[in-house]
Amino acid sequence: MSLQIPHREKANGATGATKAVILVGGSSRGTRFRPLSLDVPKPLFDVAGHPIIWHCLTAIDKVPSIQEVYLIGYYEESVFRDFIKDSSTEFPNLSIKYLREYQALGTAGGLYHFRDAILKGRPERIFVLNSDVCCSFPLNEMLKLSQEKDAEAVILGTRVSEDAASNFGCIVSDSHTRRVLHYVEKPESHISNLINCGVYLFSTDAIFPSIRSAIKRRTDRPSRLVSYPSSDNLESSFMIDEEDDENRQNEVIRLEQDILSDMADNKQFFVYETKDFWRQIKTAGSAIPANALYLQKALQNGSKELAPRSENILPPVYIHPTAQVHPTAKLGPNVSIGPRVTVGAGARVKESIVLEDAEIKHDACVLYSIIGWNSRVGAWARVEGTPTPVTSHTTSIIKNGVKVQAITILGKECGVGDEVRVQNCICLPFKELKRVSLYDSNHEPH
Ligand SMILES: Nc1nc2c(ncn2[C@@H]2O[C@H](COP(=O)(O)OP(=O)(O)O[C@H]3O[C@H](CO)[C@@H](O)[C@H](O)[C@@H]3O)[C@@H](O)[C@H]2O)c(=O)[nH]1
C-alpha cells in the first residue's frame, strides 16, 4: 500500500487536490461500435491488450495530485464491478468508483448531478475525459498550463484536416496566449482545424457555477402552457404542459453545447495543443487504429508486455500469456492476440485484433480485421480489410463508388470456412461464412 499524502489546504478551502472523471456513457450509446458492443460495453473493449478505459486510468495514475477517479455513466451498476476491482489492485494510488446516472444526463449533467461526491475533500480541479478517445493524455502538461494561467478551464486540442474538422468541436484560439476565443460544437462551416479532443481540466470554482447557470437559463425559459376547456365547465380551463418530454430532455446538459461556448467568452479558458497521437473510438473499425497507436506507444515506452522481436514477430505485437501461437505463424506489426486464442502454423496476422478464444487455423491470413470472441478462421482462409490513412479520421473507404467498411469485423462466434475470402465487411455474430467470397459490405453472407 502506498502512502496517501494529504494535500495542504489553501486560503479558499481548496486543497490543491485534483480528481478525475471518465464519462463512460451508457448502453444506448456505442451503437456505431456494433457488433462488438453487443457483447461488451464499449469502454471495456480490449485495445492493445487492455480495456479502452484502462488506458485513461494509466494516464490519470501518472498525475501525482489525483487520488480519486469517478466513472460516470448510465450502465447498470454491475457492468464495471470487475474492472474496478482489478484496476484498484493495479492502480493502488487511485480510489475508483462508478457513479450511475438514473438516465442519460449529458456530458455535463452527470457531473452536476454528482457534484457533492466530486467536491468532497474540496478538490481544486477536475479532469474530465471522454472514454471514447485514444491519445497520450498529456494530463500533467494540461495541469501545468492551468496552474500557469490560473485557468478556469483547459481543453486538449489537436489539429485535423479541414475536411474532418466539422465532425468535432472546433476551437479558435490566440496562438500566442493559447486563450480560447471561440468554441463551436460540430460547426456547419469551417471555422478552425484545431479540434476538441474530449479531455478537459476545470477549476471546480468555475465549472459547477457554469453548469448551474446553464440549467437556470433552461428553466427560466418560459414553457409553452396550453389552455384546454374542461368537459364539465367550458368556462374553466386547465393547463397542460405540452413540453413534458422536452423538459425531461432539459435535464440533459452538454459540456460542448451548453458550457464551452460560454466559457470562451470569459478570459480564463485555454487550449493545450497536443502534437502527439489522437483518435476517436466511435465505430468498431476505429479500434484498429487505436490498437496500433497504443501498441506503438507501449513499444516506445519499452513495455515488457509486448512480444519480443523475432523472425516471425514484427513489433509491436501483444500476445496474452494464455494464447498459443505456432512458432511459424507470422504476426505484426500492430497485432493484439487475446486470452486463449490459438494461431496455427504458417498463419499471417497483421494490423488486427484477435479476441478471446478465437482460433486462426494454419496458413490463414488476417489483415486489418477484428476477429470476434470464439470465432474461427479456417485454413488458407483470408479475412481482410483495407488500411486508412491515420490522418483521415474515418474507417470507411470508397470502393467502386460505394462507401464500405475499411476494417473487416467478425462478430462473436463467427466461422469462416477453409479457403474462404472475406473482405471489407462486418459480419454479425453467429454467422457461418462457408462458400461465398464477400467483396464488400453490401453482400449478404449465405
Ligand atoms: N455519463 C455520461 N456520459 C455521456 C453521456 N453522453 C455522452 N457521454 C460520453 O461522453 C463522451 C462524448 O460523447 P458524445 O456525446 O457522443 O460526443 P462526441 O460526438 O463524441 O463528441 C465529443 O467528443 C469529440 C472528441 O471525441 C469532440 O471533438 C466533441 O467536441 C465532443 O466533445 C463519450 O465518452 C460518451 O460515452 C451522458 O449522458 N452521460
The ligand as a Tripos MOL2 file, in Angstrom:
@<TRIPOS>MOLECULE
LIG
   39    42     1     0     0
SMALL
NO_CHARGES

@<TRIPOS>ATOM
      1 N1        -22.1030    9.7970  -18.2850 N.pl3     1 LIG1
      2 C1        -22.4870   10.1600  -19.4850 C.ar      1 LIG1
      3 N2        -21.6060   10.1170  -20.4850 N.ar      1 LIG1
      4 C2        -22.0250   10.5380  -21.6880 C.ar      1 LIG1
      5 C3        -23.3280   10.9910  -21.9400 C.ar      1 LIG1
      6 N3        -23.4180   11.3370  -23.2530 N.ar      1 LIG1
      7 C4        -22.2070   11.0920  -23.7840 C.ar      1 LIG1
      8 N4        -21.3650   10.6020  -22.8640 N.ar      1 LIG1
      9 C5        -19.9520   10.2430  -23.0280 C.3       1 LIG1
     10 O1        -19.3060   11.4390  -23.3990 O.3       1 LIG1
     11 C6        -18.3280   11.2270  -24.4110 C.3       1 LIG1
     12 C7        -18.6710   12.1150  -25.6160 C.3       1 LIG1
     13 O2        -19.6850   11.5020  -26.3430 O.3       1 LIG1
     14 P1        -20.6800   12.2220  -27.3610 P.3       1 LIG1
     15 O3        -21.6860   13.0000  -26.6140 O.co2     1 LIG1
     16 O4        -21.1480   11.1320  -28.2730 O.co2     1 LIG1
     17 O5        -19.8430   13.2890  -28.1410 O.3       1 LIG1
     18 P2        -18.9680   13.1120  -29.4650 P.3       1 LIG1
     19 O6        -19.8010   13.0940  -30.6750 O.co2     1 LIG1
     20 O7        -18.0030   12.0090  -29.2370 O.co2     1 LIG1
     21 O8        -18.1650   14.4820  -29.4670 O.3       1 LIG1
     22 C8        -17.4110   14.8590  -28.3460 C.3       1 LIG1
     23 O9        -16.1050   14.3190  -28.4160 O.3       1 LIG1
     24 C9        -15.2990   14.7780  -29.5180 C.3       1 LIG1
     25 C10       -13.9270   14.1800  -29.3500 C.3       1 LIG1
     26 O10       -14.0080   12.7940  -29.4120 O.3       1 LIG1
     27 C11       -15.2020   16.3120  -29.5060 C.3       1 LIG1
     28 O11       -14.4980   16.7890  -30.6430 O.3       1 LIG1
     29 C12       -16.5840   16.9200  -29.4830 C.3       1 LIG1
     30 O12       -16.4540   18.3040  -29.3790 O.3       1 LIG1
     31 C13       -17.3580   16.3680  -28.3010 C.3       1 LIG1
     32 O13       -16.7740   16.7370  -27.0990 O.3       1 LIG1
     33 C14       -18.3500    9.7270  -24.6710 C.3       1 LIG1
     34 O14       -17.3180    9.1410  -23.9000 O.3       1 LIG1
     35 C15       -19.7090    9.2670  -24.1620 C.3       1 LIG1
     36 O15       -19.6680    7.9470  -23.6730 O.3       1 LIG1
     37 C16       -24.2570   11.0010  -20.8560 C.ar      1 LIG1
     38 O16       -25.4270   11.3570  -20.9740 O.2       1 LIG1
     39 N5        -23.7690   10.5920  -19.6550 N.ar      1 LIG1
@<TRIPOS>BOND
     1     1     2 1
     2     2     3 ar
     3     2    39 ar
     4     3     4 ar
     5     4     5 ar
     6     4     8 ar
     7     5     6 ar
     8     5    37 ar
     9     6     7 ar
    10     7     8 ar
    11     8     9 1
    12     9    10 1
    13     9    35 1
    14    10    11 1
    15    11    12 1
    16    11    33 1
    17    12    13 1
    18    13    14 1
    19    14    15 2
    20    14    16 1
    21    14    17 1
    22    17    18 1
    23    18    19 2
    24    18    20 1
    25    18    21 1
    26    21    22 1
    27    22    23 1
    28    22    31 1
    29    23    24 1
    30    24    25 1
    31    24    27 1
    32    25    26 1
    33    27    28 1
    34    27    29 1
    35    29    30 1
    36    29    31 1
    37    31    32 1
    38    33    34 1
    39    33    35 1
    40    35    36 1
    41    37    38 2
    42    37    39 ar
@<TRIPOS>SUBSTRUCTURE
     1 LIG1         1 GROUP 0 **** ****
